[in-house]
Amino acid sequence: MLLKCIPQRNSPGYIARRGSNLLAPVSRIGSRAKCKAHVPVSMAVEVQSEIPSANKVSELVTLAALDVGSGATKLEVAQVDTSRQGQWRIVGDALFSKQTSLLLAGDLKAQPDNRLSEAIMDAAVDTLRDFKSIAEQHGAVKLRGVATAVFRLADNADDLLLRIDRELGIKLQLISQDEEGKIGFLSAATGMDTGNGEPADLSNVVAWDSGGASFQLTATRDKSSDNGEGEYQIYLGPFGASLVTAMLVGQVQKQQWGAGVSPNPVSLAEAEALKALLQADMPPVPTWLTQRLADPQTQVVGIGGFTCVFAMGAKATGRLC
């Protein structure tokens, strides 16, 4: 795989493509890149019926989107063209973008009872309070967001979601891993700019979303050879940067995992031991994915933050801008 990554200028993330030197920045909750990005489906569905009628005259509204992930929380505020049902698009560059490290998955891994600590939940609420204030300062008429893997894992995730709603008035939508894969694919699609205004051919694209507590590889379903249900084929995995780091520290290096603990330096033997642990619990690779990756026409688009495998690979090879 040809791996070359660049950081987004206004919103954290990396994109790498197999078989191509073309690069574009992509966000986990949507991107404006050089082409105009789609508003994430999960966001549009909730907000659509709540926009004040006055804004529907101009069909341009300012919206704020949150992605509360397992290792980082992201905010993006942008003007959105809502003139086409189900085809909302960001107009121009984002008004504001920010990512804050919030190691929810790492905290969960450090707890003996599979519950997020009070300290990390306080930090999450404080972060979202700041983000809400920023969104309002930039004129957002509505703020909605998604919660991902760590909220599917923690026994007290519902308590945190209810607290965020009660104290901040922010309703986070807990999405499934399947939905996370679909949104990742749509985010990758926004970076596939053809340069001539025409829609890109996405039939040979595989989106690889590397998160803090999970990963998803997603492609459109080939109806000519696959009679399965749904528009997408998704390979789901239980590993992400935060959880794997916790495994390295706790299970391989036999240290107590917690905030501020670093596994570095990592020996080759430790890296091999971690690899063996991952391989033992990795779900079987589906045939469709093996076939897609063997096709020289396939482009693999990698999405992740500063600690994802794509960023690390780019940094190690000197290809990180």
N, C-alpha and C positions, 0 to 999 in steps of 0.2 A: 504494500500500500504506500502510495506517495503521500507523505504527511507534511503539510506546510500550514501553519496557523498564524493568524494575526489577531491581536486583541481588538475588541470593539472600541471605538473612540468615545462613545457616549454611554454604552451599556455593556457590562462585562459579558464575555463569552468568546468562544473560539469556533471556527469552522474549518474543517479540512476536507478535501475531496480526493478520492482515489481516482487516479487516471487523469488528473487535470491540475494545472497550475493556477486556475482561476480561483480567487478567494473573495469571500464576502462575509462581513460580520453578521452574526445571527444571535438573537436573544431567545431565551427559553419561553418568554411570554409574547413573542412577536418581535419583529424587527422592522426598522424602516430602511436599513441598508441603502443601496442606491435606487432600488425599486421601492414602490410604496407597499407597505406590508399589510397583510390581513390582520384584523383584530381577532384574537383567539376566540374560537367558537364558544368555549365555556364562559367567556366574559360577555360576549355579545348577547347570548340568550338571556342572561339574567338582567342586563342593563336595559335592554331594548324597550321594555314596556314601562320603564321608570323615568325616561328622559323628559324633562319639561317640554310642553307642547310648543313653547316659543322657540325653542332651539330647532324644532322640526321644520320651521319655515326656511331657515338657511341651510338645514341638513348638515351643518358642521357643529360638532359638540366637542368639548374638552373632557376627556375621560382619563381615569387613572387606573392602572392595572398593577396588581401585586402578585408575585410568585413567592410564596413562603415555602422554601425548599428545605432539604434536610441539612444543608451546610451553609446556605446563604439565603438572604431575603432580598428581593429585587422590586424596585418601583419604576414604573414608566408612566409619564404623563404626556398625552399627545392630543392634537386635534384630529378628529375622526369624521370622515364623510360617511353618513348613515343613509344616503339616498337610495341604496340598493339593498333590499332585504337579504340578509345572509351574506352580503358581499361588502361588509364595511372595510374601509381602507384608511390607514393613517395618512394624513396630508403633510407632506414635508418632513422635516426632522422632528424628533421628539422634543417636547418643550423641556423635559427634565428626565434624566435616567440616573439611577443610583443602585449600587449593590452593597449590602452590608453583611459581613461574615456573622453568621448565627449558627453555631454548631449544635443544632438540635439532635442530630443522629449520634454525634460523638457523646453528648451528654446522656442520651438514652442508653448507649452501650456501657457507660460507666456506672449505671444504677443497677442494683441487685434485684429490683422488683419490676423491671420493665416499665417504669414510670418516669416521665420527664421530671426533673427536679424543680422545686419552687424557684430556684435562682434562674434557671434558663427560661422558665415561663415568664418570670418578671421581665427578663431581658427581651423576650419576644414581644410582650405588650408594649414596653417602652420604645422598641424599634418601630413598631407599627404606629404608635402614637405620633412619633416624629414624622414618619412617612405620610400619615394622614394630614398633618399640618402643612407639610411641603406641597402635597397635592392641592390642598385648598388655596394655598398662596399662588399656585399657578392656574387657578380658575377651574379646576376639575369639578364638574357638576355631579359626578358619581364615581365612587371608588369600589371596585370589586376585585376579588382575587381567588387564587387557587391554593390549596394546601396539598402537599404530595406525600412521598413515601413514609417519612417519619410519623406522620399523622395516621397512617394505616397500621403502623407497628406499635405505637405506644398505648398502653392500657388506659392512660388518662388523657388521651388526645382530645376526646370530646369535652373534657373540663376546660382545656385551653381554648378550644374553638368557642365555647359558650362565654368564657371570660372576655375574649376579644370582641365578641358581639355585644356583650353587656356593657363593657367599659368604653369601647370605642365606636360602637355602631357599625363595625365592619363585619360583613358576613362572608367568611371564607368558604369556598366550595371545595369539599374534600373529593378529589377526583381519583378514579381507579388508575391502576398502572396502564391499562389499555388506553384510557383517555389521555394519559400522559404521553404515551407513544404517538398517538394521533396528533396531539398538539406539537410535539417535537417535529413530526414530519411536516406539518404546515409551516412551522418556523423555518425549517430548512428550505422549504419551497420558496420562501420570500427572498432567499439569497440566490436563487437560480435565475438571475436576470439575463435574458437573451440579448439585451441591448437594443432591440428593435421594437419594444413594446408588446411583442407577442408572448403568450403564455409559454413557459418552458415545458418540455416533454419530461414528465416526472416518472415515466414508466420504468426507467433504468436507474432510479435513485433509491438508495438505502440510507435512511437517517439513523445515526447512532447517537443517542442522547445519553451522556454520561453524567449522572447526578451524584448527590451525596450519599444516598442509601439505596439506589437502584439504577438499572440501565435498561434501555429499550432500543431495539433495532427494528425499524418500521419501513415497510415498502407497500406500494399499491398492489392489490391482488391481481395476478395474471388470470383473468377469467378463461382464457383459452386452455389453460392447463390445470386450473384449480377451481373446484366447484364449491369451495368453502363459503361461509357466510361473511358478510361485511366487506367494506371497501379496502381494508388494510390487512396485511399480514404483520404480526408483531411477535418478536422474540423477546421475552421478558426475563430479566435477571435480578437477583436479590442483593447485588453488590454495588456500592458506590464509594466515592473517595473517602468519606468520613468513616463508614463502616469498615472498609478495608484497612485504613490507617489504624483503627482501634484493634482489629484482628492482629495486625503486625506487632503492635506494642504489647497487647495482652497475651496472645496465644503463641507468638513466635519469640519475642524478646522477654516474655515473662515479667513485664513491668506493670505497675498499676496505671491504667489508662485514665486520663482526666484532662481538664482544661490546661493548656500550656505545655502539655507533654509532647515531646517530639521523638520520632523514631530514629532520627538521623544521628550519626551516620548508620547506614544500613549495609551490612556485609552481603556478599554474593550468596553465602549459605542461607542467610535470613531471607533474602529475596526468593531463593529456590523453595524454601520451606513455605513461604506465603503462597507462592504459585501452586504448590501441591494442595494446600488448604482450599484455595479457590477452585481448582479443578475438581476436587472431591465433591463440592456442592453446586457446581455449575450445571444448570439444566441442559439436557441434550440439545445439540444444535439441530434445528429442523431442516429437512431436505430443501425446502424452498430457499432458505438462506444460503446454504452451501452452493446451490445452483446459481443464485444471483451473484455471489462473490467470485465464482469461477468464470462468469461472463466478463470478457474484457470491456464491454460497453457500460458496465455498472459503475456508477459514481457513488462512493460512500461519503456522506456528509456528516462530519463529526461535530457535535455540539456539547459545550461544557464550559466550566469556569476556569479560573486561574490554576486550580489544582487538578484538573482533569488529565486523563492520559494523553490527550491531544496536545495540550499546552506543555506537558512535561516532555513529550517526544520532540516537540518543536524546539524547546529550550535546549534539550540535550544535543540536538543536531545543528544547532545554531541557526535555525530557520524562524525563530521567534522575533518578530519586528518590535 
